[in-house]
Amino acid sequence: MSDAARPRTPYFVISHEGTLHGEDTPENREIVRRIHACVDACEGISTAELEEGVVADMRRVLAQVVPVLQQRTRVA
């Protein structure tokens, strides 16, 4: 793949305060926004648990349980 055809990798650094240092583009801002959302959503989950796939496990369980709960709510 030529350099022109290769997707450009974003280059930036996020400080602990959430400040974006580097190229300020809409794409980089969206990546920063996503990182913040992920960090907030994973509060209280250890790095080891994340590496072991706990989020994927939770999503799988919720996908199975939510429809059952929704059905019970409709019937009640």
Sequence and secondary structure as in RCSB ss.txt:
>XXXX:A:sequence
MSDAARPRTPYFVISHEGTLHGEDTPENREIVRRIHACVDACEGISTAELEEGVVADMRRVLAQVVPVLQQRTRV
A
>XXXX:A:secstr
  TTTS     EEE TT  EEE   HHHHHHHHHHHHHHHHTTT  HHHHHHTHHHHHHHHHHHHHHHHHHHHHH
 
